[in-house]
Amino acid sequence: MSMCRRFMGEPVVRLVVTMPADMVAAIDELLSERPRHPARGCRSEFLRLAVAEKLGRELMLSGERVQPKRPARADV
């Protein structure tokens, strides 16, 4: 795990993605046609945004809530 300034000191993990070349070409074409896209021409940012959007949608549809893990409290 490494630390990246773009994530304001939060821990980050690298993820290698393999996909068909035509899909990569479609991403490149989209990013070149839309210079104001939130990913701003960066494939990895495009994929990070896509994964975050998909994860949010899946969690919303399933009704699950993501809570930070807290240590168990001992009953007194």
N, C-alpha and C positions, 0 to 999 in steps of 0.2 A: 504494500500500500504506500502511495506517495502523497505528498501534500502539494496542492496546486493553488497559486494565488487567485486564479479566476474563481475558485470556489470558496473564497474568503477563509482559508485555513481549514475547511472541512476535509476530512480524509476522502481520497478518491481512489478508484480502482480502474485500471485499464481493461477495456473489453474489446477483443478482436472479433470483427464480424465478417463472415464470408457470405457473399451474395452474388447473384448472377450479374454479369457485366452490363446487360441491358438495363437492369434496375439502377446500377450506379450511373449509367449514362442518362437515365431519366431524371435522377436527382440532380446531376450536374446541369442538365438543361433547365430544369425548374429554377435552380439557384442563379443561373446566368440570366434568365429572363426576368427574374424578380429581385433586383438588387436591394430592395427594401425588406426582403424576407427576414424574419427574426434570426435565421441562421447566418445571414450575411455572407453567403458563398462558402461556408464551411461545412463539409460533409459530416464531420463528427458532431457538430452542434445540431445539424438537421436530425441526425439519428438520436441524439440525446433528447431533443424536444419530442420526437415521435414516440420514443419509449415512455417518456414521462406522461404524454397525453394518453397513450394506450393503457398504461398502468392506472392512471386516474379514472379512466372510463371503466375498466374492469372492476376496480374497487367500488366505484359508484353503483354499478349494476348488481354487484353481489351484496351490497349493503354492508360490507366490512369496513371497519375503521382501523386505520393504522395508528397505533399508540406507541409511544416510546416505551421500551422495556424498563421497568422499574424493579429494583431489588425487592424480594418478598419481605414483608414485615412480619416480625414475630409477634404473635398475639400475647398480650400481657395480662 
